[in-house]
Structure formats: C-alpha cells, structure tokens
Amino acid sequence: MVRSIAIASGKGGVGKTSLAVNCAVKLTSDGRNVALLDADFGMANSHILLNQKIENSVNDILEKGTSIQKVIHETPTGLKLIPGGSGVLELLNLDSQKRWEIIRSLDALKNDLDILVVDTPAGASDASIEFSAACDAVVVVLVPEPTSFMDAYSFIKALYLEKKFETVSIVVNLAKNEKAAKKSYESFKKIVTKFLNVDMKFVGWLPESKAIAGSIVARKPAVLQKSLEPILQKNFTEITNNLAKIETVKSSGVKFFNN
C-alpha cells in the first residue's frame, strides 16, 4: 500500500519545496520506491532543485490526456518526479474536478510505489487544502517567526474545519539548535490546541545552513552531498525515518490511491 505524505506550509519562503525534494531523495536512497508530485501547479520548481529538464507535466494529463507514465520523469537518484508545470496560467486556477482528475491519475502507480511525497502550494488555498487532505498525512513546515506561526495556524484551521483533518506533523526549519526548535514547536502547539481539537506531532528540525542554501543554487539536493555536515545528516535521517512510519489520518474527501 502506498503511503502519501503532503509537505505543506502556511506561507512561501520557509523551505517547503527544499524539504520535500531532500526527503523524497533521501527516502529513495534508503531503498524505497518514491514519487514526488509537484502540486504547486503553475509555480512548480521541484525539477529546478533536482537540476532536471522536463518535457511533460501534469498539464499534459489534463489538456492532452497523456498517461501518468509518460509524465513521470525518472531522475538519476531513482526518484520519480511528477512535474507540476511552471508558468501555466490554467494550472493556477484548477477547479475541484481538475484536481480530482490529477489525484485519480496517480492510481495507475499504486503497485509501483512505497511512498508518494506531495509538494503542495503554500498557503490555505483550495488547492493546498484539497491536495493535503488527499494524503495520508500532512507535514507543515514552520520557521521561528510570528508570521509563519499565524499563516501555519490558518492553514491547519482550514484543513481541520473543511476536511476534518485532526492530526498534523511539524518540521521546524531555520532553527538555531534543537532546543530552540522544540521550543518553537511547543509554542506553536499551544496556540493551535488552544483553539482547535488537533493532535500535533514533532517530526524533526533543520538549522539555518549554508550547505542547504548552496545546494539550492547548485541545483543539487543537500542530502546528495558526500561532505554534508553531520547535524544535517542526522536531522534529515530523523525526519525521513519519522515520515516513513507516519500514521494515516482519516479525513473527508477524495484520497490518493483510494477510489
């Protein structure tokens, strides 16, 4: 059975796509069959971080009836990339029917995958809520800033009220150290659970890192660096181990790999 995991955020610029790409690559290198769906349609850039030129995208499924197998881009790492398409206006305004078609198109991969990682659009748009709720679990990326807390809360609130999603996992990015990361998580958890009946889980943290920033410029995932600093190796391992065993959350609406 394929486990689907959404990587989400309340706002852009918190490292959501970088985390999605690095975790998908790390899970693949650990021996799992993994696909990464770049669901940030119209603004997709996972292929850039992977330094891959793409020909087909999800837009070809919708506009030309192209099969999902022809859209998948096999990367050198073994990760299967499903590109979302960049600069395509139609993809920025998908209705619910189109989103349903995309979700169902992945059914053909249910016997080929262990894990599907979904890089969702930032914010609490209809698309980000629907694609997140279609997954078995949702991981929200936070940074230690009030605006990040506020926007992440708004996203979780919408996910809870609209889709009855009652468990959310958290990764704290750009933290000074582990103690500061867990303090940020506890502060955020206190805010969320005060107003919403949502179960929160801490699945890991990442420091502010020149290696990660440099990997984005170099278009090579940080986890592929042989000289990656030990703290990043440890933290990415912790996060991906937690993702691999993350529990399925029941919610309303259409789900990946479930008719």
Steps between C-alpha positions, in 0.01 A plus 500: 500500500631842403541753780435858387653794688429869436771756572318826562552849642292796600718737296767490234871531565522263798683219318201281415612392153860452610381272780268307267776444243769403751272265692376334179860449383607369843208256518595377152865454595385299801356242261137604465306556177408868522324750278492876553190680372565870458146621568602866514346524154591794283787586737665158509875496559591160645661412167729802537625386840563158345673658196272317259368612164142386451282457194161397633316615810168453676354750256543240224280261696223757515531653153617208286395192693866396536548198727668546836776263388599742223501795739727333757860615477752243620780684680856365539435438869215260421237747620197524272416867443150600393549863388227753560581741220629856529348816358180325392212733582238225476671306777472792739121488486411131512145420604409210725428270204849555355661438837300178527624392155861554607455306824333210319765496224753377757296184568694331219814519720359326807694180434826679419548724805562479870470872570352800319630840615277791399646851493184708547448870422588732786213654693141396568362507146239248384774314309736474797222382732363245252835348403612490863179332616533245218817372669530255790698752705586870490831654605499876553830688475547783754771758552544681835311814400158636609383531139587136434308395811196704401490372141563139604218526752266631229592206277447241776171662597372481142618138468324411825172682435464416131640146490478380862877440501581457868872414509782713358876447519749786530854564376670813633740647245772763545528435874807603702527158662290203613394667825381811315320287241308306763418820685354647179302181445359502855403868470324433170331188634363697795346753262341238274365269769352792694253562218489178298457135596806403296770252599850632433816297442861621480689310228825697489686823439765654277748779573570803287768359273732629231514146364126494436498852357794407277333178387200698374726727294698198376178311420617195688309371805699544819453135599710398197804689625768257619644764733166601650551620856412240767214702653319512165562131435358418843199729465402390150529138613277571800240678289486237226486216755204671662333556162543134407302390806255789521144390578209534260248771588133459415337796328213584270530532123683322221828322585801391299490128406154455651196487274 
